[in-house]
Amino acid sequence: MKTAYVTAACAGIALSALALATPAAAQNANPQLLTVSCSGCHGPAGRSPGAMPSLYGRTSASIATALRDFRDGKKPSTVMVRFAKGYTDAEIDAVAQEISSNWK
């Protein structure tokens, strides 16, 4: 089981790097692409099996606020600040909506 989570995390990180290297216009086209890496740490469908907070059940507004706080340096983190810095407000809203609506 642990191997599956490590593999998922590695895949998520690799896909995140690809997403961040893609021009912003391409990223805006698909919120699902922007959320691919989230499950690597936050668990399948946002149900974290460990120390990372679960995203399952959170509202779009709470996810968007957290992402903006990471991006703007208001909320400390080791990894999330790196992801969030690459997102525009529109991308953050799209990610938050995708997770809150479809991760069930």
C-alpha positions as semicolon CSV with decimal commas, in nm:
position;residue;x (nm);y (nm);z (nm)
1;M;0,000;0,000;0,000
2;K;0,281;0,237;0,089
3;T;0,443;0,168;-0,248
4;A;0,122;0,275;-0,423
5;Y;0,120;0,609;-0,241
6;V;0,488;0,669;-0,318
7;T;0,427;0,584;-0,684
8;A;0,123;0,814;-0,695
9;A;0,320;1,094;-0,531
10;C;0,606;1,056;-0,780
11;A;0,363;1,055;-1,071
12;G;0,188;1,359;-0,929
13;I;0,511;1,551;-0,893
14;A;0,616;1,463;-1,247
15;L;0,281;1,569;-1,388
16;S;0,291;1,887;-1,180
17;A;0,624;1,979;-1,330
18;L;0,476;1,923;-1,674
19;A;0,172;2,134;-1,589
20;L;0,385;2,417;-1,451
21;A;0,607;2,409;-1,760
22;T;0,303;2,437;-1,987
23;P;0,201;2,786;-2,100
24;A;-0,069;2,945;-1,885
25;A;-0,321;2,947;-2,171
26;A;-0,300;2,567;-2,193
27;Q;-0,339;2,531;-1,818
28;N;-0,649;2,749;-1,812
29;A;-0,817;2,513;-2,057
30;N;-0,840;2,215;-1,823
31;P;-0,887;2,233;-1,444
32;Q;-0,850;1,854;-1,427
33;L;-0,491;1,891;-1,548
34;L;-0,421;2,140;-1,272
35;T;-0,552;1,901;-1,004
36;V;-0,368;1,587;-1,119
37;S;-0,085;1,633;-0,871
38;C;-0,309;1,703;-0,570
39;S;-0,400;1,339;-0,508
40;G;-0,033;1,243;-0,486
41;C;-0,014;1,399;-0,140
42;H;-0,377;1,456;-0,041
43;G;-0,492;1,104;-0,135
44;P;-0,731;0,962;-0,392
45;A;-1,036;1,188;-0,424
46;G;-0,877;1,412;-0,161
47;R;-0,907;1,154;0,119
48;S;-0,565;1,172;0,280
49;P;-0,445;0,854;0,444
50;G;-0,176;1,026;0,647
51;A;-0,034;1,352;0,765
52;M;-0,147;1,568;0,472
53;P;-0,483;1,737;0,520
54;S;-0,776;1,587;0,332
55;L;-0,937;1,800;0,064
56;Y;-1,249;1,584;0,055
57;G;-1,554;1,771;0,176
58;R;-1,395;2,116;0,170
59;T;-1,577;2,401;0,002
60;S;-1,450;2,574;-0,307
61;A;-1,409;2,895;-0,108
62;S;-1,196;2,733;0,164
63;I;-0,969;2,565;-0,093
64;A;-0,930;2,889;-0,290
65;T;-0,850;3,086;0,026
66;A;-0,587;2,832;0,132
67;L;-0,424;2,831;-0,213
68;R;-0,411;3,211;-0,223
69;D;-0,268;3,221;0,128
70;F;0,005;2,974;0,025
71;R;0,077;3,171;-0,292
72;D;0,088;3,506;-0,115
73;G;0,306;3,383;0,173
74;K;0,035;3,421;0,436
75;K;0,030;3,048;0,517
76;P;0,359;2,864;0,573
77;S;0,431;2,541;0,388
78;T;0,713;2,338;0,246
79;V;0,555;2,226;-0,081
80;M;0,223;2,405;-0,137
81;V;0,382;2,746;-0,174
82;R;0,577;2,611;-0,472
83;F;0,263;2,490;-0,646
84;A;0,048;2,789;-0,562
85;K;0,297;3,051;-0,679
86;G;0,243;2,934;-1,036
87;Y;-0,134;2,986;-1,033
88;T;-0,337;3,290;-1,131
89;D;-0,654;3,379;-0,942
90;A;-0,860;3,225;-1,224
91;E;-0,661;2,900;-1,204
92;I;-0,698;2,888;-0,827
93;D;-1,073;2,930;-0,860
94;A;-1,084;2,656;-1,126
95;V;-0,880;2,416;-0,909
96;A;-1,096;2,487;-0,604
97;Q;-1,415;2,433;-0,801
98;E;-1,286;2,111;-0,960
99;I;-1,189;1,962;-0,624
100;S;-1,499;2,066;-0,433
101;S;-1,735;1,955;-0,710
102;N;-1,579;1,639;-0,846
103;W;-1,367;1,476;-0,574
104;K;-1,634;1,261;-0,412
